Amino acid sequence: MLKKILTSCIALLTLWSVDAQQLTTPAPSPTTSVKQDFGLSSIELSYSRPGMKGRKIFGDLVPYGQVWRTGANGATTLTFGDEVTIGDKKIAPGKYGLLTIPGENEWTIIITKQTDVTSPAAYKKDQDIVRVMLKPQMLPFSVETFTIGVNDIKSTSCTIGIMWDNVYVGLPVSTNIDDKVMAQIKTAMSSENPPYFNAAMYYMENGKDINQALEWFTKAEKQSPDAFWVVYQKAKCLAKLGKKSEAIESAMKSKDMAAKASNGDYVKLNEDLIKSLK
């Protein structure tokens, strides 16, 4: 009898164990990964996203003056695909830890060699790459779920934004891509099919030789006779050079081409450009 009872108990425990293994529930602080193209490569973020859940966040759940893993569960990490500058420090491509020390009036942002810090006790200051002091901004609304994103993206700069509750902290990041792009342009211009349009756009948008940009826009127009967007950018280039009548002429041409292609966006863009030049 005892043997039968023991056998039944073992069977029940086995069934319970199998059921437990099959149970899947939502993570309280789900992990996310963000990959954002930036410069000539990308920035990747990996972090967990806790919720407010009615709690007081900064100065309570997240104490002031203490190292914070800047998220929940595992460590928060940043991966740079190319060299970037944060604060006054150039940071080589690679994976790094992102830590913060929140304060009521000032935050310390830490980029560290450590990629596994999940508690203040594990943090080693001698592994810091750079520290940046930033003023937090008070938001006019509340952010329920902790969020880190890459914002204000330009060709050579962006902001890593940290938001939770009604607090926002933005970390400026920059990169120097000019030498690499100029070297690419030099090589590409000797190819059989030079990328005239892309090269002209880079020159026009980055303060290079505008006359050279115009020459390349003209060649790009010949490469792609139906490309109304090329003609539009050529009109903008002519406007930058102060050649208003020629700019209006190109904008009118681009507008007609866009209309034939049923592209209302470029029709509007050209109309606005023409209006600004009259």
Summary of the structure (lengths in Angstrom):
residues: 278
radius of gyration: 27.7
end to end distance: 102.0
largest distance: 104.3
contacts: 807
relative contact order: 0.09
helix: 38%
strand: 30%
